[in-house]
Amino acid sequence: MLRTWTDTHYNLAESDWLYIAKHEREKSVSLVCPGYARDGEGFSIHFSTAQISVLEQLLQALRQMEALSSAQECNTEADSQTYAEVISLWDEMPKYPAPVSAKPKLITYPVGQEK
């Protein structure tokens, strides 16, 4: 259900309050970060069973990062391993084509003339 071409990036802090909401009718769940806890910068992401694989990969990558950060405390050469492992996970992710509008609206205006 992609409705925009605008990508948004949220950097979550340890103090951000997150919860999960279940939507039984839609057979989905949402990860919710309420706006009132983030100065109006809240969001909600709906997930269905179609995203289980990518969410599992996300958890795997986070667990690897956690293990690497523990290793970095003991070994300063772990930086090169961090990027290599994340890139390999990215390559394994399924690639989806960009959504294409059935009837793209192209509006052109001649230079020097008003709309």
N, C-alpha and C positions, 0 to 999 in steps of 0.2 A: 504494500500500500504506500508506495513512494509518491508523494504529491508535489515535490519541489526539487529543483536542482541545486538548492542552497545547502551546502554541507555545514554542519555545526560541530564544533569541538568543545567538549566540556572536560576540564581537568578536575577530577574529584579529589578532595582533600580527605584526610583521615577523619576530620570532624564532620564531614557531610553526612546527613541523615538519609539513609536509603531504606526502602522497604519494598516488598513484593506484593502486588495485588493480583488476585486471580479473577479471570473473566470466564466463567463457565459457559455462558452462552456462545462466546466467540471461540471457546476452546483455546485460550491463550492466557498468558501471564504478562504482567508489566513490571519493569524495574522503575520505581518512582523515586525521584529526588525532588521533594517539594520546594516550591519557590519561596515560601515564607521562611525557610531555613537557609536560603542562599541569596538573600537580598533581591528577590524577584527573578532569579535566574534558574528556576526549576525546570524539570523536564520529566517525561515519562516515555519509556520505550516498550512497545508491545512485542512479545515474542510468541511464536507458535511452535508446534512440534517440527516445523520445517527448518527451524534454526538450531535444533539440538546439536547437530554436528559442529557448527561454527562456535557455539557457546562452549562446547567441550574443548575445542581447540583454544579458545580464549582462556579457560581455566588452566589448561596444560601450560600455556605460555606464561601465565601469571605464576604458576607454581615453579616453573623453571627460573623465572626472574627472582623469585624469593630464594631459591636454592643458590643462584649465582650471587645474589647480594650477600648471602652468608659466606660463600666462598671468597668473595672479594675482601672480606675482612681478614681472611687468612692469606689471600694471594692477590697481588696487584695486577696480574696478567689476565684476569677474567674478562676485561672489557671486550677483547676481540671475540671471545666466545659468546658474549651476550648478543651481539649483532648477528653473528652467524646463525645462531639457533632461532632467532626471531625471523630472519629472512627465510630459513628453511620452512618454518611453519606457514609463512605467507605463501610460499610456492605451493604448499599442499592444499590451501584453501580452494574451494570451488570458485570459479570465476563466473559471474553472472553478467549478461549483456546489459548495457545501459537501457533504461526504459525509453521507448520510442512512442511518441504521441501518434495516434491513428491518423489524425488530420492536423499536421503542424500548421500553426498560424504564422505566416510570414507577412509582415507589414513593412512596406518600404515607402519612404517619402523622398521626392526629388529634392536635391540640395537647393536651398534658397526659397522653398515654398513652405507655407504653414501646413499643419495637419489638416 
